[in-house]
Amino acid sequence: MRSTLSLTDTVSRAQKHLATEVDGNFILMSIEGGTYCGLDEIASDIWRRLARPLTVEALCQAMAANYRGDREQITADVLELLASLRDQRLIDVG
């Protein structure tokens, strides 16, 4: 079982991946993991922000400011997406 992500973790796109944008949404493939996934509009926004390393906390703050939703729900949703991307080897966590 993988460790839980922390708000203080730094996240960024993995080096070995392929990504293409179709109608504003990304399709990703992990070269190391051999997996692929499609991202919806909000997940694609997160993917764009992961072009540079940032903390999970900073990412959650940016998403909450941009989408003006419930902060706790946004944080939970971001953590869930990041865990999935990590498990597919699409992001690096440090």
SETORFI-881931 format. One record per residue (C-alpha): residue in one letter; y negated, z negated, x negated. Coordinates in steps of 0.001 Angstrom, whole numbers. Example, Ala and Ser with C-alpha at 12.3 -4.5 7.8 and 13.67 -1.06 7.14 Angstrom:
BEGIN
rec residuo A v 4500 w -7800 u -12300 $
rec residuo S v 1060 w -7140 u -13670 $
This chain:
BEGIN
rec residuo M v 0 w 0 u 0 $
rec residuo R v -3450 w 913 u -1311 $
rec residuo S v -6155 w -1656 u -1819 $
rec residuo T v -8935 w -1979 u 712 $
rec residuo L v -12248 w -335 u -62 $
rec residuo S v -15176 w -2640 u -714 $
rec residuo L v -18830 w -2064 u 117 $
rec residuo T v -19559 w -2496 u -3603 $
rec residuo D v -17148 w 285 u -4646 $
rec residuo T v -18668 w 3484 u -5981 $
rec residuo V v -17315 w 6671 u -4426 $
rec residuo S v -17669 w 10349 u -5312 $
rec residuo R v -15852 w 13632 u -4865 $
rec residuo A v -12692 w 14024 u -6939 $
rec residuo Q v -12953 w 16577 u -9725 $
rec residuo K v -9820 w 18501 u -8761 $
rec residuo H v -10461 w 19741 u -5251 $
rec residuo L v -11362 w 22892 u -3401 $
rec residuo A v -13900 w 22896 u -590 $
rec residuo T v -15292 w 25536 u 1690 $
rec residuo E v -17863 w 25207 u 4440 $
rec residuo V v -17312 w 27001 u 7739 $
rec residuo D v -19960 w 26720 u 10458 $
rec residuo G v -21319 w 23502 u 8919 $
rec residuo N v -17934 w 21799 u 8612 $
rec residuo F v -15874 w 21463 u 5441 $
rec residuo I v -12238 w 22271 u 4815 $
rec residuo L v -10941 w 20408 u 1749 $
rec residuo M v -7874 w 20746 u -426 $
rec residuo S v -6726 w 18276 u -3045 $
rec residuo I v -5302 w 20132 u -6030 $
rec residuo E v -3614 w 16964 u -7320 $
rec residuo G v -2238 w 15853 u -3967 $
rec residuo G v -1516 w 19265 u -2491 $
rec residuo T v -3033 w 18152 u 810 $
rec residuo Y v -5804 w 19627 u 2904 $
rec residuo C v -7954 w 18492 u 5796 $
rec residuo G v -10792 w 19651 u 7991 $
rec residuo L v -13910 w 17566 u 8483 $
rec residuo D v -16045 w 17365 u 11606 $
rec residuo E v -19845 w 17446 u 11492 $
rec residuo I v -20364 w 13772 u 10637 $
rec residuo A v -17527 w 13659 u 8098 $
rec residuo S v -18993 w 16818 u 6539 $
rec residuo D v -22333 w 15016 u 6243 $
rec residuo I v -20554 w 12227 u 4362 $
rec residuo W v -18842 w 14803 u 2111 $
rec residuo R v -22235 w 16321 u 1212 $
rec residuo R v -23530 w 12871 u 261 $
rec residuo L v -20513 w 12328 u -2021 $
rec residuo A v -21736 w 15098 u -4349 $
rec residuo R v -23256 w 12240 u -6392 $
rec residuo P v -21623 w 8849 u -6950 $
rec residuo L v -22936 w 6139 u -4641 $
rec residuo T v -21800 w 2786 u -3365 $
rec residuo V v -20011 w 2502 u -60 $
rec residuo E v -22833 w 192 u 1070 $
rec residuo A v -25495 w 2815 u 276 $
rec residuo L v -23478 w 5465 u 2096 $
rec residuo C v -23104 w 3242 u 5175 $
rec residuo Q v -26837 w 2445 u 5134 $
rec residuo A v -27716 w 6143 u 4943 $
rec residuo M v -25360 w 7011 u 7784 $
rec residuo A v -26685 w 4166 u 9955 $
rec residuo A v -30275 w 5266 u 9320 $
rec residuo N v -29456 w 8900 u 10051 $
rec residuo Y v -27324 w 8405 u 13161 $
rec residuo R v -28909 w 5189 u 14491 $
rec residuo G v -25659 w 3835 u 15843 $
rec residuo D v -24060 w 421 u 15749 $
rec residuo R v -24031 w -565 u 12063 $
rec residuo E v -20665 w -2347 u 12243 $
rec residuo Q v -19007 w 623 u 13942 $
rec residuo I v -20533 w 3091 u 11478 $
rec residuo T v -19329 w 971 u 8550 $
rec residuo A v -15816 w 781 u 10002 $
rec residuo D v -15749 w 4548 u 10598 $
rec residuo V v -17039 w 5330 u 7090 $
rec residuo L v -14467 w 3003 u 5515 $
rec residuo E v -11684 w 4640 u 7535 $
rec residuo L v -12737 w 8145 u 6454 $
rec residuo L v -13127 w 7120 u 2804 $
rec residuo A v -9681 w 5506 u 2791 $
rec residuo S v -8178 w 8718 u 4163 $
rec residuo L v -10001 w 10863 u 1589 $
rec residuo R v -8915 w 8489 u -1181 $
rec residuo D v -5288 w 8578 u -44 $
rec residuo Q v -5430 w 12388 u -112 $
rec residuo R v -6946 w 12239 u -3641 $
rec residuo L v -10139 w 13932 u -2481 $
rec residuo I v -12476 w 11172 u -3691 $
rec residuo D v -12623 w 8875 u -6685 $
rec residuo V v -13232 w 5166 u -6139 $
rec residuo G v -14535 w 2936 u -8894 $
